[in-house]
């Protein structure tokens, strides 16, 4: 989820979801918030895969939060 302030990205949170793998046919493919243990694994994977690009993500309260670089007032 992105939050904007004065036309600039102010906050970016990552909410882990699952698509019902292994669930009944009526549930599969529908996005749902991941259970806490799976959610932690998903965010940890995103953290690990983002590190080579210099992207810093922290896990807090069940979500990932991308740490944005401080920017100057220049466009």
The first five atom37 places (N, CA, C, CB, O) and aatype in JSON, in Angstrom:
{
  "aatype": [20, 20, 20, 20, 20, 20, 20, 20, 20, 20, 20, 20, 20, 20, 20, 20, 20, 20, 20, 20, 20, 20, 20, 20, 20, 20, 20, 20, 20, 20, 20, 20, 20, 20, 20, 20, 20, 20, 20, 20, 20, 20, 20, 20, 20, 20, 20, 20, 20, 20, 20, 20, 20, 20, 20, 20, 20, 20, 20, 20, 20, 20, 20, 20, 20, 20, 20, 20, 20, 20, 20, 20, 20, 20, 20],
  "atom_mask": [
    [1, 1, 1, 1, 1],
    [1, 1, 1, 1, 1],
    [1, 1, 1, 1, 1],
    [1, 1, 1, 1, 1],
    [1, 1, 1, 1, 1],
    [1, 1, 1, 1, 1],
    [1, 1, 1, 1, 1],
    [1, 1, 1, 1, 1],
    [1, 1, 1, 1, 1],
    [1, 1, 1, 1, 1],
    [1, 1, 1, 1, 1],
    [1, 1, 1, 1, 1],
    [1, 1, 1, 1, 1],
    [1, 1, 1, 1, 1],
    [1, 1, 1, 1, 1],
    [1, 1, 1, 1, 1],
    [1, 1, 1, 1, 1],
    [1, 1, 1, 1, 1],
    [1, 1, 1, 1, 1],
    [1, 1, 1, 1, 1],
    [1, 1, 1, 1, 1],
    [1, 1, 1, 1, 1],
    [1, 1, 1, 1, 1],
    [1, 1, 1, 1, 1],
    [1, 1, 1, 1, 1],
    [1, 1, 1, 1, 1],
    [1, 1, 1, 1, 1],
    [1, 1, 1, 1, 1],
    [1, 1, 1, 1, 1],
    [1, 1, 1, 1, 1],
    [1, 1, 1, 1, 1],
    [1, 1, 1, 1, 1],
    [1, 1, 1, 1, 1],
    [1, 1, 1, 1, 1],
    [1, 1, 1, 1, 1],
    [1, 1, 1, 1, 1],
    [1, 1, 1, 1, 1],
    [1, 1, 1, 1, 1],
    [1, 1, 1, 1, 1],
    [1, 1, 1, 1, 1],
    [1, 1, 1, 1, 1],
    [1, 1, 1, 1, 1],
    [1, 1, 1, 1, 1],
    [1, 1, 1, 1, 1],
    [1, 1, 1, 1, 1],
    [1, 1, 1, 1, 1],
    [1, 1, 1, 1, 1],
    [1, 1, 1, 1, 1],
    [1, 1, 1, 1, 1],
    [1, 1, 1, 1, 1],
    [1, 1, 1, 1, 1],
    [1, 1, 1, 1, 1],
    [1, 1, 1, 1, 1],
    [1, 1, 1, 1, 1],
    [1, 1, 1, 1, 1],
    [1, 1, 1, 1, 1],
    [1, 1, 1, 1, 1],
    [1, 1, 1, 1, 1],
    [1, 1, 1, 1, 1],
    [1, 1, 1, 1, 1],
    [1, 1, 1, 1, 1],
    [1, 1, 1, 1, 1],
    [1, 1, 1, 1, 1],
    [1, 1, 1, 1, 1],
    [1, 1, 1, 1, 1],
    [1, 1, 1, 1, 1],
    [1, 1, 1, 1, 1],
    [1, 1, 1, 1, 1],
    [1, 1, 1, 1, 1],
    [1, 1, 1, 1, 1],
    [1, 1, 1, 1, 1],
    [1, 1, 1, 1, 1],
    [1, 1, 1, 1, 1],
    [1, 1, 1, 1, 1],
    [1, 1, 1, 1, 1]
  ],
  "atom_positions": [
    [[0.85, -1.16, 0.0], [0.0, 0.0, 0.0], [0.9, 1.23, 0.0], [-0.97, -0.01, 1.22], [1.81, 1.35, 0.83]],
    [[0.65, 2.11, -0.92], [1.46, 3.32, -1.04], [0.71, 4.52, -0.48], [1.86, 3.57, -2.5], [-0.5, 4.67, -0.69]],
    [[1.43, 5.36, 0.22], [0.86, 6.62, 0.71], [1.66, 7.75, 0.1], [0.87, 6.7, 2.27], [2.89, 7.73, 0.09]],
    [[0.95, 8.72, -0.42], [1.57, 9.86, -1.09], [1.34, 11.13, -0.28], [1.02, 10.01, -2.51], [0.3, 11.29, 0.36]],
    [[2.3, 12.02, -0.32], [2.18, 13.3, 0.34], [2.79, 14.35, -0.58], [2.89, 13.3, 1.75], [3.96, 14.27, -0.94]],
    [[1.99, 15.31, -0.97], [2.42, 16.37, -1.86], [3.07, 15.82, -3.13], [3.39, 17.29, -1.15], [4.1, 16.32, -3.58]],
    [[2.47, 14.78, -3.69], [2.95, 14.2, -4.94], [4.17, 13.31, -4.84], [3.25, 15.27, -5.87], [4.72, 12.89, -5.86]],
    [[4.6, 13.02, -3.62], [5.78, 12.16, -3.42], [5.4, 10.94, -2.56], [6.93, 12.96, -2.74], [4.53, 11.01, -1.69]],
    [[6.07, 9.84, -2.84], [5.84, 8.64, -2.06], [6.31, 8.87, -0.63], [6.57, 7.43, -2.69], [7.48, 9.19, -0.4]],
    [[5.4, 8.72, 0.34], [5.72, 8.98, 1.74], [5.9, 7.68, 2.53], [4.63, 9.83, 2.37], [6.68, 7.64, 3.48]],
    [[5.18, 6.62, 2.14], [5.24, 5.37, 2.88], [4.84, 4.23, 1.95], [4.31, 5.41, 4.15], [3.96, 4.4, 1.11]],
    [[5.48, 3.08, 2.1], [5.16, 1.92, 1.29], [5.14, 0.7, 2.19], [6.17, 1.74, 0.12], [6.17, 0.33, 2.76]],
    [[3.98, 0.07, 2.32], [3.86, -1.14, 3.14], [3.51, -2.32, 2.25], [2.78, -0.94, 4.25], [2.83, -2.18, 1.23]],
    [[3.98, -3.49, 2.65], [3.76, -4.73, 1.92], [2.94, -5.66, 2.8], [5.11, -5.4, 1.5], [3.37, -6.06, 3.88]],
    [[1.75, -6.0, 2.33], [0.87, -6.9, 3.07], [0.96, -8.29, 2.45], [-0.6, -6.38, 3.06], [0.6, -8.46, 1.28]],
    [[1.44, -9.29, 3.2], [1.59, -10.62, 2.63], [0.23, -11.28, 2.38], [2.42, -11.5, 3.56], [-0.64, -11.31, 3.25]],
    [[0.08, -11.8, 1.18], [-1.15, -12.5, 0.82], [-0.84, -13.91, 0.36], [-1.92, -11.73, -0.27], [0.31, -14.23, 0.04]],
    [[-1.86, -14.73, 0.33], [-1.75, -16.09, -0.21], [-2.9, -16.29, -1.18], [-1.76, -17.17, 0.94], [-3.9, -15.57, -1.15]],
    [[-2.74, -17.29, -2.05], [-3.75, -17.54, -3.07], [-4.46, -18.88, -2.86], [-3.12, -17.51, -4.45], [-5.06, -19.42, -3.79]],
    [[-4.39, -19.4, -1.66], [-5.14, -20.61, -1.33], [-4.58, -21.9, -1.87], [-6.5, -20.46, -1.81], [-5.33, -22.85, -2.1]],
    [[-3.27, -21.97, -2.08], [-2.65, -23.21, -2.55], [-3.01, -24.36, -1.61], [-1.12, -23.06, -2.66], [-2.85, -24.24, -0.4]],
    [[-3.48, -25.46, -2.16], [-3.85, -26.62, -1.36], [-5.23, -26.52, -0.73], [-2.83, -26.82, -0.29], [-5.64, -27.43, -0.01]],
    [[-5.93, -25.45, -0.98], [-7.28, -25.25, -0.42], [-8.32, -25.81, -1.39], [-7.55, -23.75, -0.14], [-8.0, -26.13, -2.53]],
    [[-9.57, -25.94, -0.93], [-10.61, -26.41, -1.83], [-10.73, -25.53, -3.07], [-11.94, -26.46, -1.1], [-10.36, -24.35, -3.05]],
    [[-11.23, -26.09, -4.12], [-11.35, -25.41, -5.41], [-12.08, -24.06, -5.31], [-12.07, -26.3, -6.39], [-11.75, -23.12, -6.03]],
    [[-13.06, -23.98, -4.44], [-13.84, -22.74, -4.31], [-13.05, -21.6, -3.68], [-15.08, -23.01, -3.5], [-13.47, -20.44, -3.73]],
    [[-11.91, -21.93, -3.07], [-11.11, -20.93, -2.38], [-9.84, -20.58, -3.15], [-10.74, -21.44, -0.99], [-9.36, -19.45, -3.08]],
    [[-9.3, -21.55, -3.89], [-8.04, -21.34, -4.61], [-8.12, -20.17, -5.58], [-7.65, -22.61, -5.37], [-9.14, -19.95, -6.24]],
    [[-7.02, -19.42, -5.65], [-6.93, -18.31, -6.59], [-7.47, -16.99, -6.07], [-7.64, -18.67, -7.83], [-7.31, -15.95, -6.71]],
    [[-8.1, -17.04, -4.93], [-8.64, -15.81, -4.33], [-7.6, -15.27, -3.35], [-10.01, -16.07, -3.61], [-7.14, -16.0, -2.47]],
    [[-7.23, -14.03, -3.5], [-6.21, -13.48, -2.6], [-6.78, -13.27, -1.2], [-5.64, -12.14, -3.15], [-7.89, -12.76, -1.03]],
    [[-5.98, -13.7, -0.22], [-6.36, -13.59, 1.2], [-5.11, -13.18, 1.97], [-6.96, -14.94, 1.75], [-4.0, -13.52, 1.58]],
    [[-5.3, -12.46, 3.07], [-4.16, -12.16, 3.92], [-3.58, -13.48, 4.42], [-4.56, -11.23, 5.11], [-4.31, -14.38, 4.81]],
    [[-2.26, -13.58, 4.4], [-1.58, -14.79, 4.83], [-1.65, -14.92, 6.35], [-0.11, -14.79, 4.36], [-1.68, -13.93, 7.08]],
    [[-1.67, -16.17, 6.81], [-1.59, -16.44, 8.24], [-0.25, -15.92, 8.74], [-1.76, -17.99, 8.54], [0.69, -15.81, 7.96]],
    [[-0.14, -15.59, 10.04], [1.09, -14.95, 10.55], [2.4, -15.68, 10.2], [0.99, -14.84, 12.04], [3.36, -15.03, 9.78]],
    [[2.45, -16.99, 10.35], [3.69, -17.72, 10.07], [4.06, -17.64, 8.59], [3.55, -19.19, 10.49], [5.21, -17.39, 8.25]],
    [[3.08, -17.84, 7.71], [3.33, -17.75, 6.28], [3.64, -16.31, 5.88], [2.11, -18.27, 5.48], [4.51, -16.07, 5.04]],
    [[2.95, -15.36, 6.49], [3.2, -13.95, 6.21], [4.62, -13.56, 6.52], [2.24, -13.08, 6.99], [5.26, -12.82, 5.76]],
    [[5.13, -14.05, 7.65], [6.52, -13.76, 8.03], [7.49, -14.34, 7.01], [6.82, -14.34, 9.44], [8.46, -13.69, 6.64]],
    [[7.22, -15.56, 6.54], [8.07, -16.19, 5.53], [8.05, -15.39, 4.23], [7.63, -17.64, 5.27], [9.09, -15.19, 3.61]],
    [[6.88, -14.95, 3.81], [6.75, -14.19, 2.58], [7.56, -12.89, 2.67], [5.26, -13.87, 2.29], [8.32, -12.57, 1.76]],
    [[7.39, -12.15, 3.75], [8.11, -10.89, 3.92], [9.62, -11.15, 4.02], [7.62, -10.14, 5.17], [10.41, -10.4, 3.45]],
    [[10.02, -12.21, 4.75], [11.45, -12.54, 4.84], [12.03, -12.84, 3.45], [11.66, -13.75, 5.78], [13.15, -12.45, 3.16]],
    [[11.26, -13.53, 2.6], [11.71, -13.81, 1.23], [11.87, -12.52, 0.44], [10.73, -14.75, 0.51], [12.86, -12.35, -0.28]],
    [[10.92, -11.61, 0.57], [11.0, -10.33, -0.14], [12.19, -9.52, 0.37], [9.68, -9.52, 0.04], [12.89, -8.88, -0.42]],
    [[12.44, -9.55, 1.67], [13.61, -8.86, 2.24], [14.89, -9.41, 1.62], [13.64, -9.02, 3.78], [15.74, -8.65, 1.17]],
    [[15.01, -10.74, 1.6], [16.22, -11.38, 1.07], [16.41, -11.07, -0.42], [16.14, -12.9, 1.28], [17.53, -10.78, -0.85]],
    [[15.34, -11.13, -1.19], [15.44, -10.89, -2.62], [15.66, -9.42, -2.96], [14.19, -11.38, -3.31], [16.14, -9.1, -4.05]],
    [[15.32, -8.52, -2.06], [15.46, -7.08, -2.3], [16.84, -6.56, -1.92], [14.42, -6.33, -1.53], [17.27, -5.52, -2.42]],
    [[17.54, -7.27, -1.04], [18.85, -6.81, -0.55], [19.85, -6.51, -1.67], [19.43, -7.83, 0.38], [20.53, -5.49, -1.6]],
    [[19.98, -7.36, -2.7], [20.96, -7.06, -3.74], [20.71, -5.73, -4.46], [20.98, -8.18, -4.76], [21.62, -5.18, -5.07]],
    [[19.5, -5.23, -4.39], [19.15, -3.97, -5.05], [19.25, -2.77, -4.11], [17.76, -4.06, -5.61], [18.95, -1.64, -4.5]],
    [[19.67, -3.02, -2.87], [19.82, -1.95, -1.91], [18.51, -1.5, -1.28], [20.47, -0.79, -2.56], [18.46, -0.47, -0.61]],
    [[17.46, -2.27, -1.48], [16.16, -1.94, -0.9], [16.1, -2.5, 0.51], [15.0, -2.49, -1.77], [16.34, -3.69, 0.73]],
    [[15.77, -1.65, 1.46], [15.7, -2.07, 2.86], [14.22, -2.2, 3.24], [16.44, -1.05, 3.8], [13.45, -1.25, 3.12]],
    [[13.86, -3.39, 3.7], [12.5, -3.67, 4.15], [12.59, -4.22, 5.56], [11.77, -4.68, 3.18], [13.43, -5.07, 5.85]],
    [[11.74, -3.73, 6.43], [11.7, -4.24, 7.8], [10.34, -4.89, 8.04], [11.97, -3.12, 8.84], [9.33, -4.46, 7.5]],
    [[10.35, -5.91, 8.86], [9.12, -6.61, 9.23], [8.63, -6.04, 10.55], [9.35, -8.17, 9.33], [9.36, -6.04, 11.54]],
    [[7.4, -5.55, 10.57], [6.84, -5.05, 11.82], [5.33, -5.25, 11.84], [7.19, -3.57, 12.01], [4.63, -4.87, 10.9]],
    [[4.86, -5.84, 12.89], [3.43, -6.04, 13.12], [2.73, -6.74, 11.96], [2.77, -4.72, 13.37], [1.61, -6.38, 11.59]],
    [[3.38, -7.75, 11.38], [2.75, -8.56, 10.34], [2.84, -8.03, 8.93], [1.35, -8.73, 10.67], [2.29, -8.63, 8.01]],
    [[3.52, -6.9, 8.75], [3.67, -6.35, 7.4], [5.13, -5.98, 7.15], [2.75, -5.11, 7.2], [5.92, -5.9, 8.09]],
    [[5.45, -5.77, 5.9], [6.77, -5.26, 5.55], [6.66, -3.77, 5.3], [7.35, -6.0, 4.31], [5.68, -3.3, 4.73]],
    [[7.66, -3.05, 5.72], [7.67, -1.6, 5.49], [8.98, -1.27, 4.77], [7.53, -0.79, 6.85], [10.07, -1.52, 5.29]],
    [[8.85, -0.69, 3.58], [10.02, -0.3, 2.8], [10.55, 1.0, 3.38], [9.67, -0.14, 1.27], [9.82, 1.98, 3.52]],
    [[11.84, 1.0, 3.71], [12.46, 2.22, 4.23], [12.87, 3.06, 3.05], [13.68, 1.9, 5.17], [13.75, 2.68, 2.26]],
    [[12.24, 4.2, 2.93], [12.49, 5.1, 1.81], [13.64, 6.02, 2.13], [11.23, 5.91, 1.47], [13.8, 6.49, 3.26]],
    [[14.44, 6.27, 1.12], [15.57, 7.2, 1.29], [15.02, 8.61, 1.45], [16.56, 7.13, 0.07], [14.04, 8.98, 0.81]],
    [[15.66, 9.36, 2.31], [15.25, 10.77, 2.48], [15.58, 11.51, 1.2], [15.96, 11.43, 3.71], [16.67, 11.36, 0.64]],
    [[14.65, 12.3, 0.74], [14.89, 13.04, -0.5], [14.89, 14.53, -0.21], [13.81, 12.7, -1.57], [14.32, 14.99, 0.77]],
    [[15.54, 15.26, -1.07], [15.56, 16.7, -0.91], [14.26, 17.28, -1.44], [16.79, 17.33, -1.64], [13.43, 16.54, -1.98]],
    [[14.07, 18.56, -1.3], [12.86, 19.21, -1.78], [12.89, 19.44, -3.28], [12.65, 20.53, -1.06], [11.9, 19.89, -3.87]],
    [[14.02, 19.15, -3.92], [14.15, 19.33, -5.37], [13.39, 18.23, -6.09], [15.64, 19.33, -5.8], [13.43, 17.08, -5.64]],
    [[12.69, 18.53, -7.18], [11.98, 17.49, -7.94], [12.92, 16.59, -8.69], [11.01, 18.11, -8.92], [12.47, 15.66, -9.38]]
  ]
}
